[in-house]
Amino acid sequence: MNHPKPFSLELAQKLEKFGQFAQPIELGSVRFGSKLLLAPMAGICNIPYRLLMEDLGAGGTVSELISCHGINYGNVRTLEMLKIHPLERNVGIQLFGEDPESMARAAQTAEEYGPKFLDINMGCPVTKVVSKGGGSALLREIQNLAPMFEKIRSKIKVPLSIKIRTGWDADSLNAEKVLKIAADSGIEWVAIHGRTRTQQYTGFANWNYIESLNDHKAIPLIGNGDLHHPFGVSERLQKTQCDALMIARGALRNPFIFLESLDQTYASQKRSVFSGKDYWEVVERLHYYCQETFTEERTVLVQLRKLVVWFAAGFPHAAAFRSQIFGCQVLEDCMKIAEDYFLSLGSSQKFINYDEVFMSSGHG
């Protein structure tokens, strides 16, 4: 097993400074490195990104949603998504589907890949998932949940969790009922995104509703939604009764969010100590993990480009950099463009307009 090049002493010291605030937690029978976990994001949470986020302070990670039918059909691409790297510490695999028997069979296969836990996707609002009865469609007929949970649990030994939304729409908020069913069925914890299915990713997460669920919960609850910046995450950590928080899109523009959010005094300053040079080291680490994971150079290029431009968000001349990166078709040239850009930033600060819509089409 190969290990990546260590971070520079300067960056390592910054990471250690924030890392001292991380307190391990236990959710059910699973131990995580801190209260801040990486939420599953479609097309994002593959091995390289999960490894990188753990390196940068995520207390645990979850794979992108994986089709139970693709697993059961033996689809090669789907089975590739189940793989876990030996360096991953606190990782779960998330499955989606609508049929208890198919989900149970897929869970058996997924367990063989060595995850710490398995998770059922009950929150995806995308039409192609919902129209087949999976994702947030499972929230419409909750009388079917207990048999599904029990069927899956009977086939696996690792802990089972679920990720839900507040309900199908504003007139059918039923997360409280789902939590009770989950607790009675041996689910270890529930993660909840604070929007309904009909909201998709518009509007705002209903944190008042999420917090109200803590009054009667029988199992741990993880809150998720609109946790886009360190000071917002830090504020939520101070007042939430949730056992942990999941960060999704916020980690795309700020890969240091898991650590920065833990220091309440620092987060309130709304300024980052992480420089363009630090971001370049993160890009190098991501490049290494991509090359370790993917055999095709084109795949490495595609994975790097989309993440690198998100990392640049908020820095000066990010739009011009984004144009250069997406116009580049050679991996080596892409890395050189990224190196020149991030190292040229000096002490420039990120400035992100958190009021603007970011990735409203999905990803947690």
N, C-alpha and C positions, 0 to 999 in steps of 0.2 A: 504494500500500500504506500503510495507516494504522498508526501505532504507538500503543501505550497510553500513558497519562499516566505519567511517571517515578515511581518510588517516592520517598517523602520522603527527605531527606538522612539522617535518623536510621536508617531501615530500610536504605537503600542502603549506609551505612557498616557496618552489621552484616553484610550479605550479602558485602560486599567483604572483611571481616575473615576470614570463614570460607572465602571463595572462594580466598584465597591458598594454601590447602592442597591445592587441586585440581590434580592432575597429569594432563595428557592421556595417553591410552593408545591403542595400536593393537591391534585384534583382527583378525587376518588383514589385509586391505587397507583396513579401515575405521578411521578415527580418531575417538575419542570424547573428550569434555571431561574425564572423570574415570573412576575405577574403579567408580563407583556409578551404575547405570542404572535407569530405570523399567521394571518388568516389565509385559508386556501384561496388562490386566485387562478382562474382558468388561463392557460397559456403562459403563466408566470412561474408558478411554484414547482419548478422542476428541480432536479438535483443541484445544479450550479447555484441557483438563486437561494434555495433552502440552506445550502452550506454557507453561502456568503452571509445570510442574515443571522445564522447561528454565530458565525465569527464576530458579527457586529452587535451581538447582545440579545437577539431574540431568545426568549426562554424556551421556545419550542416551535415547531413548524408542522404544517399539514400539506400534503400533496394537492395538486390541482384535482378537480373532480374527475373520476375515472368511471367509465361505463361498465356496469356489471355484465351487460350483454357482450361487450367487446372482450372482456376477460373470459367469459364462458365459451365464446366462439374461438378463442385462441388467437385473436388478432394480434399480430406481432407488434404493431405500433402501440397497442393498448398495454400489452404485457411489458413493454419497455418502460411505460410510465409507472409501473409498480416497483421498479428497482430502487433500492436505497443504498447510498454510499456508506462504506465502513466508518467514515468520519462523522456521519450524522448521529447525533446523540438522542434528541427528543423529537422524533418525527412520527407522524401518523399518516395513514393512507385514507383518503376520502373516496367513497363509492357513491354512485347514484344509480337509481333504477326504481321500478314500481312494483315488481313481482317478488314476494318474499322468498320463494324457492330460488329464483335466479340470484337474488341478493345474497342469500346464504351460501350458495355454491361459489360465487365470486369472492365472498369474504374468506372462505376456506383457502382459496388460491392466494389471495392478497396476504393472508397471515404468514404464508410460507416465505414471503420476502423479508420478514423480520421487522415490521413496524412495532412501535411501542403501543399503539392503539389503532383501532379502525374507527372511522367516522362516517355517518350517513348524511349525505347532502339532502336537506329538506328546505333549502332556501333559494336555490338557483331560480331566477325568474325568467330565464331565456326561453323563448317559445318552443324551440326544438326539443328542449328537455321537458318542459311543462306539458306540452301537447301529448306526450307519451305517458304522462302520469307520474313523472319523476320530479325531483327538485321540490319547489314550493307547492306543487300540485298535491303533495302528500298532506298538506295542511288542510285540505278541503274535506277529507273524509277521515277524521282522526280516529274513528272507531276501528279502522284497519291497522292502526299503528302497533298496538300491543302484540298482535299475532306476528307481525313482521319483525319487531324487535326480538321477540322470544325465539323465532325461527333462526334468526342470524346468530343470536347469542348461543344457541344450542350447538352450533357448528364451529365455534372459535373459542380460544382460551384467552386471547388478549382482551383488554378492556374495549368497550364499545361506547362511543359518544355520538351526539347528533348536533347538527347546525341548522337552525331554523330562522324564520322571520317572525315578526309580531303577529302575522296572520295573512290571509289572502288579500283582504282589503280593509278599509277603515271600519266597515260595518261588521267585520268578523275577526276581531282580535282574539285569538284563542291560545296564545302562547302559555298562559297559566294552566290550561287544561292539558296541553302537550307536555309541560314539565311534570305534571302529576303522573301521566301515563308513563313517561320516561322513567321516573323514579320507581314506580311500581313494577317496571319491566327490567330493572337491573342496569339501566343506562348509567354510566359513571358521571357524566356531566352534560350540560346543554350550553352551546354557544348560540347567541341570538343576535342577528342583525336587526337594528331598530327601525326597519322599514317594512311595509307590507309588500306583497308580490306586485300589486298594481302600481305601486310607486316606482318599481324597478330601482333606479339609483337617483331619482329626482327628489326634490324637497329635502327634508332633514330627518335624521334618525330620531325616533321618539324615545329619548332617554328617560323621560318621566315614566313612561310605561315600563321600560326595562327595569328601572329602579324599583318600581312597585312590585315586580315579580319576586324581588328578594325578601319581601315580607312573609311569604308563605312557601318558599322553596324548600324542597327536601333533599336536593342534590346540588352540587356546585353549579354556578351560573357564570358564563363568560359573556361580557358585553362587547358589542362590535357596532361600528357605524360612525362616520364623520370624525374619526381620530386621525386627523391629517397633519398635525404639527405638534412639536414637543410640548409647548405650553398648554395646548388643549388636552393632550394626553395626561400631562402632569396634574392639571386641574381635576380631570375626571378621576384620576387615581386617588386624589385626596378626599373626594366626597362619595365615591361609589361604594355600594355594598356588594357589588359583584366580586366574585373570587379572583377574577383575572380579566384582562382586556385583550382583544384581538385587533391587530393593526393590519390593514390591507393596503389601500392606495397610498396612504401616507408614507409607507416605506419605499415607494417607487421614486419619489422626488427627494426623499431624505433617508438614505440607507443607515444613518446614525440615529434615527428616531427612537429606537428601543433603548439606547443608552442615554441620550440627551433628556428623555422624558423622566428618567428616574431621579434626577437631581432637581428638586423643586425650585431652589433658589436660582439655579442656572437657567432652567427652562423659562422662568418668568421674565428673564432679560431679553428673550426673543432674538438673541444673537448667537451665532455658531462659532465655536473655536476650530471647527474643521475647515481646512483650507483646500484650495484647488489641488495642491500636492497630495493631500490626504485622499481626495476623490480619485486621483490618478492611481494611487496604490490599490484602492478598491476595485477600479477597473482592471488593473493587472491581476488581482486575485480572481475576479470573475472570469477573465480570459483563461486563466489556468484551469479553473473548474470546468469551463465549457470544453476545453480541449481534452480534459480527462474523461468527460462524459460522452461527447459526440464524436463520431468517426468522420463525418462529412464536414469539410471546411465551410461549406455554404451554411450549414446549420449553425455552426459556431458564429459566423458572421451575422446571421439574422438575429440570433439570441442576444449577441452583444450590442448590436446597433440600437435595438428598441430600449434596452435598459440604460445604455450610456447616455442617450439623449434625455431620458427622464432624470438621471443623476445631474445633468447640467442645468435643469430647470431652475430659474431664479438667479443664475449667475449672469454677468454681463455677456452680451453677444451670443446668448444661447440659441437664438433663432438661426443665426448664420451658421453656427456650429452644427445644429440639427440638419440644416440643408446640406452641408458638406458630408456629414456622416451617412445620410440616406442616399446620397449620390455616389457613395464609394462602394465598389463591388469587389474589392480585394481586401482580405482580412488584415494583412500586414500594413497596408496603407491606412486602413480604418484605425488601427491601433496608433499609428504615427500621428494622425490627425487628432485623436483623443489626447495623446501625450502632450502635443504642442499646445492644445487648448487649455487643458487643466493646469499645466505648469505655468502658463502665461497669466493665470488669474492672480497670482501673488496673494495679497491679503484681502482680495475682493470678497464681499459678503453676499450670500444668497439673499434674494428678496422674492418671496413667493406670494402672489395674491391668492390667499386662501378662500376668497369669496367667489373666485371664478370656478366654473364647472370643470371638473377634471375627470376624464374617463367615465362619462355618464352612462356609457354602454355596459358597464359591468366591472368585474374584478373586485368583488367584496364590498 
